[in-house]
Structure formats: structure tokens, C-alpha cells
């Protein structure tokens, strides 16, 4: 129990988001939460007479915002909190139809052509470039009849064609290709973000339950937010660090006028 009946809170806790619009409304966890903060601010209006100090004071419009930094890079969570419906028309992203793999492989041509290694297991999606494996120089893509230093690609079969006289490309392991592909039988869940051009004013609305347990002190704090929309999402990729998406959101009253519950227990 808490010391002297006081309430303590330690750590970032767990933030759950519950989408409020659409179908298949699936709650999600903002995984590996690094930090979460809230800010409530309002304007103050003062009435003055002939003297220096106000004779009356009142609080004007209030603004309630929040910010969360998350360590787990989840398309499902980003759909719920920012992008809105996934590609299956709900708040849950589709498990089929997304890019399953981004591959880069060293290839050896056969009769100056090369087909992507997984062609028997799925469908070619997009060419991401070709370079000579030895020199690292990129070849130029053309529509047909490539010359030395060029290639063409058949997107329906995932087959690259090189000039017959391009000795470097047609050598053993001479080219390195990069591409995306979609397997016929997915072996893992595909989480995709489908950010369509929604009408102005449209945004996913979600509820938040933020629980901060403090086992050592025997206390528990829970914040329930009834309606919120996200205003900003930022994330960067670093050479020697983890990706930590940063999410800003604004909180407002729901149709019943409810904004916030703050629940503490000892």
C-alpha cells in the first residue's frame, strides 16, 4: 500500500486504444511505451474597473492534448491512432494482399535473363533496382532491347533481361537485384497502412485507457479518455538506434460530454 495514504505513480504504463468509428473495432496496445504525457491549458479572462487588479476572473476555452512515444513499430496501432481504416475497410489491417517481402539477392543469368528466386512461391510486385555485384554500379532500366549497362524487367513474371554482350552482368553472380514480392501462401501477418485521401475533417476517433501500475508502492493509476484524434505522427530511422514513433493527439468531449476519468487506487 502507499506510504501514509499517498498516491504514487512510476513508469510509463500501458496505453490501449479503442477505435470508435468503422467496423471490426479492435483495441490495440501502444507497445513498448517509452513515455506518455498530457497537457491541459486554458485561457483566463479578467474583468477590470478603474483599479489595477481585476474584480472578476473566469476561465475560457480549454485545450487538452497528449503525446506518446512508442518503441514497437506497429502498423495496426498506427492505423487505429492515426491513419484510420486498414485496407480491409476496418480499423484492423488486412492479412493478405500487402507486400510480404523486400528481397535483395545475388543472381546468375541464364541466356542473359534472371527470374526472382521466389517465383514459384508467389508473385513479383516491384523492381527496386539492379547493380553489378562486383563494381556496385547500377544498371539503367529501359523498356526493351537493353544495351550493355542496361536492363529491362517483365513485371508479370519478375524476370530481368540484360544485353547478351554484357559480360559483367552475365557472369556468375554478376548482378544483384532488389524487389518486393507477395507470397501465394503468407506465412506471417501482414500489417499494412492504407492511407487513402480522406475528406477534409475526417479522422479516426479513438478512446484511450492508460494504466500505470506501481507494484512496489501498491498503487494503481488509470486514465480514461473518452474521445481523441491524432494531429501529428513522426518517426525516424537511425543507423545505431531503435525507431520510436512519436504520436500527438487532441482530446475532446464525447456526445455525452465526458472528457476524462482519473482513477487512483491503493
ABEGO torsion letter per residue (X at the ends): XBBGGBBBBBEAEBBBBBBABEBGBBBBBBBGBABBBBBBBBBBBBBBBABABBABBBBBBBBBBBBBBBABBBAAAAAAAAAEBBAAGBABBBABGBBABBBBBBBBBBGGBBBBAAAAABBBABBAEBBBAAAGBBBBBBABGBBBGBBBBBAAAGBBBBBAABAAAABBGABBBBBBBBBABBABBBBBBBBBBBBBGBBBBBBBBBBBBBAAAGBBBBBBBABBBBABBBBBBBAABBBBBBBBBBBBBBAAGBABBBBBBX
